[in-house]
Amino acid sequence: MSHHLPIFEGHHLPVAGSSSEPLYAIGGRFESPDALVNATQALSKAGFSCYESYTPYPLHGLPQVMGLPKSILSLLVFGGGVSAVLIALSMELIPTGIIYPLIVDGKPTDLSALPQFIPIVVALTLMISAITAVAGMILLGGMPRLNNPIFAWDLFQSGASRSFFIAVESHDPKFTTASVTELLHDLGAVDVTAIHQEPKDPE
């Protein structure tokens, strides 16, 4: 695969990043959410699987069109909540009822004392569930990642808050520069750009 300026219909494609670096993706900009959803659906039907859609706000139905599986984040949060309940009850019931069964002001040391432990259980459950949600969101989203080659695309930087973008990555099994470029043009992309990796800083 050429790492220089790709050619489509006799014209050089605009290049983002460094043309001396490997090609990361072919990106297309769309002006409406419907155009993006239609283009995404066409890419999926054409057999492409390694691409990303970028929108300024969530689009209803886009994850289904892309064939994205349901996130496991809710299961992670549920697991964190259950773990928090078990940890809190263990920290309270074991010392109170088994290790140091002291009766203070007539308070029971068996399970009938459970209501007095509810505030601690609720507080720890909320805290661990929130931490699990934030950490899971970061890790499942592929972060921390300090940079992405698409950030070198000037149109993406200036229009991310109002335009809609698709980037078909070069490691997709069906990827060729010419076919992806032609397909994005046919799907209504108003701008198509070859996105290259950015040069690495010298050691």
C-alpha positions in Angstrom: 0.0 0.0 0.0 1.4 3.4 -0.9 2.1 5.7 1.9 2.4 8.7 -0.5 -0.4 10.9 -1.9 -3.2 8.5 -3.0 -4.7 9.2 -6.4 -8.4 9.0 -7.3 -9.7 9.6 -10.8 -6.4 11.3 -11.7 -6.4 13.7 -8.7 -4.5 13.6 -5.5 -6.7 13.2 -2.5 -6.2 15.8 0.3 -3.9 14.4 2.9 -4.1 14.9 6.7 -1.1 14.0 8.8 2.2 13.1 7.3 2.2 11.5 3.8 5.5 9.8 4.7 3.7 7.8 7.4 1.4 4.8 6.9 -2.1 5.4 5.8 -4.5 5.2 8.7 -7.9 5.7 7.1 -9.9 7.4 4.3 -12.3 9.9 5.9 -15.5 11.4 4.6 -17.5 14.3 5.8 -21.3 14.4 5.6 -23.5 17.4 6.1 -26.6 15.7 7.6 -27.3 12.9 10.1 -29.4 11.0 7.6 -26.6 11.0 5.1 -24.2 9.6 7.7 -26.6 6.8 8.8 -27.3 5.9 5.1 -23.5 5.8 4.4 -22.9 3.7 7.5 -25.5 1.3 6.5 -24.1 1.0 3.0 -20.6 0.4 4.4 -21.9 -2.4 6.6 -23.8 -4.0 3.7 -20.6 -3.8 1.6 -18.8 -5.9 4.2 -16.7 -3.2 5.8 -16.2 -3.7 9.5 -13.2 -1.5 10.6 -14.6 2.0 10.5 -15.7 4.7 12.9 -18.6 7.2 12.8 -18.2 10.6 14.5 -21.2 12.7 15.3 -21.7 15.9 17.4 -24.6 14.3 19.2 -26.0 10.7 19.6 -27.9 9.5 16.5 -30.8 7.1 17.2 -30.2 3.8 15.5 -26.6 4.4 14.5 -25.2 1.7 16.8 -27.6 -0.8 15.4 -26.7 0.1 11.8 -23.0 -0.3 12.7 -23.8 -3.7 14.3 -22.3 -2.7 17.6 -23.0 -5.1 20.4 -24.7 -4.0 23.6 -22.2 -2.5 26.0 -21.3 -4.6 29.0 -20.9 -1.4 31.1 -24.2 -2.0 32.9 -23.1 -5.5 33.9 -19.8 -4.1 35.2 -21.7 -1.5 37.3 -24.1 -4.1 38.6 -21.2 -6.3 39.6 -19.5 -3.4 41.3 -22.8 -2.7 43.2 -23.2 -6.3 44.4 -19.5 -6.4 45.4 -20.0 -3.2 47.4 -23.0 -4.6 49.3 -21.1 -7.8 50.2 -18.1 -5.9 51.3 -20.1 -3.5 53.4 -22.1 -6.2 55.1 -19.0 -8.3 55.7 -17.2 -5.3 57.3 -20.2 -4.6 59.6 -21.8 -8.0 60.4 -18.6 -10.1 60.9 -17.0 -7.9 63.5 -20.3 -7.1 65.2 -21.8 -10.5 65.3 -18.7 -12.9 65.3 -15.4 -11.3 66.3 -16.6 -8.7 68.8 -20.3 -9.4 69.7 -20.6 -6.5 72.1 -24.1 -5.4 73.2 -24.2 -1.7 73.4 -27.4 0.1 74.7 -29.3 -3.1 74.1 -28.6 -3.2 70.3 -28.7 -6.8 68.9 -25.7 -8.5 67.4 -27.6 -10.8 65.0 -29.3 -10.1 61.7 -32.1 -8.2 63.4 -29.5 -5.4 63.7 -29.3 -5.1 59.9 -31.3 -1.8 59.5 -28.6 0.1 61.3 -26.1 -0.9 58.7 -28.1 0.3 55.7 -26.6 3.8 55.4 -23.1 2.4 55.1 -24.2 -0.2 52.6 -25.9 2.5 50.5 -23.0 4.9 50.6 -20.4 2.2 49.6 -22.7 0.8 46.9 -23.1 4.3 45.3 -19.4 5.0 45.5 -18.1 1.8 44.0 -20.8 1.7 41.3 -19.9 5.2 40.3 -16.1 4.4 40.2 -16.9 1.2 38.2 -19.0 3.2 35.7 -16.3 5.9 35.1 -13.4 3.4 34.9 -15.4 1.0 32.7 -16.4 3.8 30.3 -12.8 4.9 30.0 -11.4 1.4 29.4 -14.1 0.2 27.1 -13.8 3.4 25.1 -10.1 2.5 24.3 -8.8 5.2 26.5 -6.5 6.6 27.8 -5.3 7.5 24.3 -3.5 10.8 24.1 -3.9 11.2 20.3 -5.7 9.8 17.3 -4.6 10.3 13.7 -8.0 11.7 12.8 -7.2 14.8 14.9 -4.7 15.8 12.2 -7.7 16.3 9.8 -8.3 20.0 9.7 -12.0 19.5 8.7 -12.6 17.2 11.7 -11.0 19.7 14.1 -13.0 22.7 12.8 -16.3 20.8 12.1 -16.6 18.2 14.7 -19.3 20.1 16.5 -21.6 20.5 13.5 -20.6 17.9 10.8 -20.7 14.1 10.6 -17.7 12.0 9.7 -16.8 8.4 8.8 -13.3 7.1 8.8 -12.7 3.7 7.1 -9.5 2.3 8.5 -6.8 0.9 6.2 -6.5 -2.5 8.1 -10.1 -3.4 7.0 -9.9 -6.6 4.9 -11.9 -5.0 2.1 -9.9 -1.7 2.1 -8.4 -0.3 -1.0 -7.8 3.4 -1.4 -9.6 3.6 -4.7 -12.6 1.6 -3.7 -13.2 3.3 -0.4 -12.7 6.8 -1.9 -15.2 6.0 -4.8 -17.7 4.5 -2.3 -17.6 7.5 0.0 -18.0 9.9 -3.0 -21.0 7.8 -4.2 -22.6 7.9 -0.7 -22.6 11.7 -0.7 -19.4 12.6 1.2 -18.8 16.3 0.5 -15.1 16.0 1.5 -12.9 12.9 1.3 -9.4 12.9 2.8 -6.6 10.4 3.2 -5.7 10.4 6.9 -2.1 9.3 7.6 -0.4 8.6 10.9 1.4 11.6 12.3 5.2 11.5 12.4 6.7 10.2 15.7 8.8 12.6 17.7 12.5 11.8 17.3 14.1 10.0 20.2 
